[in-house]
Amino acid sequence: MAPSLAAQTGTSETLLLAVIMLCASMTGFSPFSSAGALALAGVQSEAERGRLFYQLLLLPFIGVSCVLLLVFLRLIG
């Protein structure tokens, strides 16, 4: 699937797979993932847990945005 998608978009297979892997790894920090849930479970204060929840919710969006910006600026690939 990746080779045909890379051919259709005109990008290299390596770049396409790198972007997919970077973006997929960023979602591991979500509060809905296992790692995010474990991080939330380790916090005892309810106020701190609420703040951490929103930080963990924003982190994947910021990370994916940074990866896409690097690709757009051609700093990756």
Backbone as a printed PyTorch tensor [residue, N CA C, xyz], in Angstrom:
tensor([[[ 0.8170, -1.1870,  0.0000],
         [ 0.0000,  0.0000,  0.0000],
         [ 0.8670,  1.2600,  0.0000]],

        [[ 1.9200,  1.2710,  0.7960],
         [ 2.7830,  2.4540,  0.8600],
         [ 3.4790,  2.7370, -0.4700]],

        [[ 3.9820,  1.7150, -1.1840],
         [ 4.6190,  2.0320, -2.4680],
         [ 3.6570,  2.6580, -3.4780]],

        [[ 2.4370,  2.1510, -3.5460],
         [ 1.4850,  2.7280, -4.5030],
         [ 1.0660,  4.1320, -4.0790]],

        [[ 0.9110,  4.3620, -2.7790],
         [ 0.5590,  5.6970, -2.2920],
         [ 1.7040,  6.6790, -2.5340]],

        [[ 2.9230,  6.2220, -2.3410],
         [ 4.0840,  7.0760, -2.6020],
         [ 4.1760,  7.4160, -4.0860]],

        [[ 3.8810,  6.4480, -4.9390],
         [ 3.9220,  6.7030, -6.3820],
         [ 2.8340,  7.6880, -6.7960]],

        [[ 1.6570,  7.5790, -6.1970],
         [ 0.5510,  8.4790, -6.5400],
         [ 0.8150,  9.9070, -6.0810]],

        [[ 1.4780, 10.0660, -4.9530],
         [ 1.7230, 11.4060, -4.4190],
         [ 3.0500, 11.9930, -4.8830]],

        [[ 3.9210, 11.1700, -5.4420],
         [ 5.2060, 11.6620, -5.9220],
         [ 6.2550, 11.8150, -4.8340]],

        [[ 6.0500, 11.2010, -3.6820],
         [ 7.0420, 11.2540, -2.6070],
         [ 7.7900,  9.9320, -2.5400]],

        [[ 8.8450,  9.9110, -1.7720],
         [ 9.5910,  8.6640, -1.6210],
         [ 8.8970,  7.7700, -0.5980]],

        [[ 9.1130,  6.4800, -0.7550],
         [ 8.5260,  5.5190,  0.1880],
         [ 9.0930,  5.7180,  1.5860]],

        [[10.3710,  6.0320,  1.6660],
         [11.0200,  6.2390,  2.9590],
         [10.4020,  7.4110,  3.6980]],

        [[10.1820,  8.5130,  3.0010],
         [ 9.5690,  9.6840,  3.6210],
         [ 8.1530,  9.3730,  4.0840]],

        [[ 7.3940,  8.7050,  3.2550],
         [ 6.0150,  8.3750,  3.6080],
         [ 5.9560,  7.4870,  4.8500]],

        [[ 6.7770,  6.4580,  4.8870],
         [ 6.7840,  5.5640,  6.0480],
         [ 7.3140,  6.2660,  7.2970]],

        [[ 8.2860,  7.1580,  7.1410],
         [ 8.8110,  7.9000,  8.2910],
         [ 7.7400,  8.7970,  8.8910]],

        [[ 6.9900,  9.4770,  8.0500],
         [ 5.9220, 10.3480,  8.5450],
         [ 4.8280,  9.5290,  9.2180]],

        [[ 4.4720,  8.4010,  8.6340],
         [ 3.4500,  7.5380,  9.2400],
         [ 3.9100,  7.0560, 10.6120]],

        [[ 5.1670,  6.6170, 10.7180],
         [ 5.6730,  6.0990, 11.9900],
         [ 5.8070,  7.1980, 13.0390]],

        [[ 6.2740,  8.3770, 12.6480],
         [ 6.3950,  9.4790, 13.6070],
         [ 5.0280,  9.9010, 14.1370]],

        [[ 4.0710, 10.0210, 13.2480],
         [ 2.7280, 10.4300, 13.6810],
         [ 2.0640,  9.3440, 14.5220]],

        [[ 2.2830,  8.0850, 14.1700],
         [ 1.6960,  6.9980, 14.9530],
         [ 2.3110,  6.9280, 16.3480]],

        [[ 3.6050,  7.1900, 16.4570],
         [ 4.2340,  7.1430, 17.7800],
         [ 3.7840,  8.3040, 18.6590]],

        [[ 3.4290,  9.4270, 18.0720],
         [ 2.9600, 10.5700, 18.8650],
         [ 1.6150, 10.2770, 19.5250]],

        [[ 0.7970,  9.4470, 18.9010],
         [-0.5070,  9.1520, 19.4950],
         [-0.3850,  8.2730, 20.7310]],

        [[ 0.7690,  7.6900, 20.9790],
         [ 0.9830,  6.8980, 22.1830],
         [ 0.9610,  7.7240, 23.4550]],

        [[ 1.0610,  9.0410, 23.3240],
         [ 1.0330,  9.9280, 24.4840],
         [-0.3730, 10.3910, 24.8350]],

        [[-1.3550,  9.9720, 24.0780],
         [-2.7380, 10.3790, 24.3260],
         [-3.2240,  9.8170, 25.6620]],

        [[-4.1020, 10.5340, 26.3580],
         [-4.6290,  9.9980, 27.6170],
         [-5.5180,  8.7750, 27.3990]],

        [[-5.8890,  8.5140, 26.1590],
         [-6.7320,  7.3610, 25.8470],
         [-5.9090,  6.1210, 25.5200]],

        [[-4.5820,  6.2660, 25.4270],
         [-3.7160,  5.1260, 25.1670],
         [-3.2810,  4.5020, 26.4900]],

        [[-2.6230,  3.3720, 26.4050],
         [-2.1620,  2.6910, 27.6230],
         [-1.1470,  3.5320, 28.3910]],

        [[-0.1890,  4.1230, 27.6760],
         [ 0.8340,  4.9280, 28.3490],
         [ 0.2260,  6.1650, 28.9920]],

        [[-0.6930,  6.8050, 28.3040],
         [-1.3470,  7.9840, 28.8640],
         [-2.2000,  7.6430, 30.0700]],

        [[-2.8930,  6.5080, 29.9940],
         [-3.7220,  6.0850, 31.1220],
         [-2.8610,  5.7500, 32.3370]],

        [[-1.7070,  5.1350, 32.1100],
         [-0.8020,  4.8350, 33.2240],
         [-0.2460,  6.1130, 33.8380]],

        [[ 0.0480,  7.0970, 33.0040],
         [ 0.5380,  8.3760, 33.5280],
         [-0.5340,  9.0490, 34.3680]],

        [[-1.7710,  9.0060, 33.9120],
         [-2.8680,  9.6120, 34.6740],
         [-3.1370,  8.8530, 35.9680]],

        [[-2.9740,  7.5370, 35.9290],
         [-3.2270,  6.7380, 37.1280],
         [-2.1930,  7.0140, 38.2140]],

        [[-1.0090,  7.4560, 37.8240],
         [ 0.0400,  7.7210, 38.7970],
         [-0.0840,  9.0630, 39.5010]],

        [[-1.0160,  9.8930, 39.0630],
         [-1.1880, 11.2180, 39.6650],
         [-2.2680, 11.1320, 40.7330]],

        [[-1.9760, 11.6250, 41.9270],
         [-2.9330, 11.5060, 43.0230],
         [-3.8580, 12.7050, 43.1380]],

        [[-3.3890, 13.8840, 42.8170],
         [-4.2000, 15.0920, 42.9380],
         [-5.1750, 15.2010, 41.7630]],

        [[-6.4390, 15.4440, 42.0620],
         [-7.4610, 15.5510, 41.0130],
         [-7.2050, 16.7600, 40.1110]],

        [[-6.7720, 17.8740, 40.6850],
         [-6.4880, 19.0680, 39.8840],
         [-5.3070, 18.8260, 38.9480]],

        [[-4.2820, 18.1820, 39.4720],
         [-3.1110, 17.8770, 38.6530],
         [-3.4550, 16.8590, 37.5700]],

        [[-4.3200, 15.9080, 37.8870],
         [-4.7490, 14.9100, 36.9110],
         [-5.5170, 15.5670, 35.7620]],

        [[-6.3650, 16.5370, 36.0870],
         [-7.1070, 17.2480, 35.0510],
         [-6.1830, 18.0380, 34.1350]],

        [[-5.1780, 18.6830, 34.7230],
         [-4.2140, 19.4430, 33.9310],
         [-3.3860, 18.5100, 33.0460]],

        [[-2.9590, 17.3810, 33.6080],
         [-2.1790, 16.4170, 32.8430],
         [-3.0040, 15.8190, 31.7070]],

        [[-4.2970, 15.6070, 31.9380],
         [-5.1690, 15.0640, 30.9000],
         [-5.1470, 15.9640, 29.6660]],

        [[-5.3040, 17.2680, 29.8650],
         [-5.3240, 18.1920, 28.7330],
         [-3.9470, 18.3260, 28.0840]],

        [[-2.8960, 18.2330, 28.8850],
         [-1.5500, 18.2690, 28.3140],
         [-1.3050, 17.0370, 27.4480]],

        [[-1.7310, 15.8720, 27.9390],
         [-1.5720, 14.6480, 27.1600],
         [-2.4650, 14.6490, 25.9270]],

        [[-3.5780, 15.3450, 25.9970],
         [-4.4820, 15.4340, 24.8550],
         [-3.8990, 16.3370, 23.7670]],

        [[-3.2000, 17.3880, 24.1580],
         [-2.6220, 18.3250, 23.1910],
         [-1.3010, 17.8430, 22.6000]],

        [[-0.5510, 17.0590, 23.3360],
         [ 0.7790, 16.6460, 22.9020],
         [ 0.7840, 15.9580, 21.5330]],

        [[-0.0880, 14.9940, 21.2480],
         [-0.0650, 14.3790, 19.9110],
         [-0.3710, 15.3670, 18.7920]],

        [[-1.2950, 16.2870, 19.0190],
         [-1.6250, 17.2660, 17.9830],
         [-0.4360, 18.1790, 17.6960]],

        [[ 0.2580, 18.5880, 18.7380],
         [ 1.4330, 19.4430, 18.5580],
         [ 2.5450, 18.6680, 17.8500]],

        [[ 2.7550, 17.4250, 18.2530],
         [ 3.7980, 16.6080, 17.6350],
         [ 3.5340, 16.3280, 16.1670]],

        [[ 2.3050, 15.9600, 15.8390],
         [ 1.9510, 15.6900, 14.4450],
         [ 2.0630, 16.9700, 13.6200]],

        [[ 1.6510, 18.0850, 14.1870],
         [ 1.7680, 19.3650, 13.4780],
         [ 3.2290, 19.6990, 13.1900]],

        [[ 4.1010, 19.4440, 14.1470],
         [ 5.5310, 19.7030, 13.9450],
         [ 6.1070, 18.8040, 12.8530]],

        [[ 5.7330, 17.5320, 12.8520],
         [ 6.2180, 16.6120, 11.8190],
         [ 5.7410, 17.0660, 10.4440]],

        [[ 4.4710, 17.4230, 10.3340],
         [ 3.9490, 17.8730,  9.0450],
         [ 4.5860, 19.1850,  8.6050]],

        [[ 4.8890, 20.0620,  9.5450],
         [ 5.5680, 21.3120,  9.2090],
         [ 6.9780, 21.0400,  8.6920]],

        [[ 7.6850, 20.1130,  9.3210],
         [ 9.0260, 19.7520,  8.8550],
         [ 8.9880, 19.1530,  7.4540]],

        [[ 7.9700, 18.3610,  7.1770],
         [ 7.8230, 17.7930,  5.8330],
         [ 7.5010, 18.8970,  4.8330]],

        [[ 6.5970, 19.7970,  5.2110],
         [ 6.2070, 20.8910,  4.3180],
         [ 7.3960, 21.7980,  3.9950]],

        [[ 8.2300, 22.0550,  4.9890],
         [ 9.4150, 22.8910,  4.7830],
         [10.5760, 22.1170,  4.1540]],

        [[10.3500, 20.8410,  3.8900],
         [11.3370, 19.9410,  3.2760],
         [12.5960, 19.7770,  4.1310]],

        [[12.4250, 19.8250,  5.4390],
         [13.5360, 19.5550,  6.3470],
         [13.6490, 18.0670,  6.6340]],

        [[12.5640, 17.3310,  6.3670],
         [12.5650, 15.8690,  6.4300],
         [12.3170, 15.3850,  5.0090]],

        [[13.1270, 14.4770,  4.5530],
         [12.8990, 13.9030,  3.2350],
         [13.7260, 14.5880,  2.2200]]])
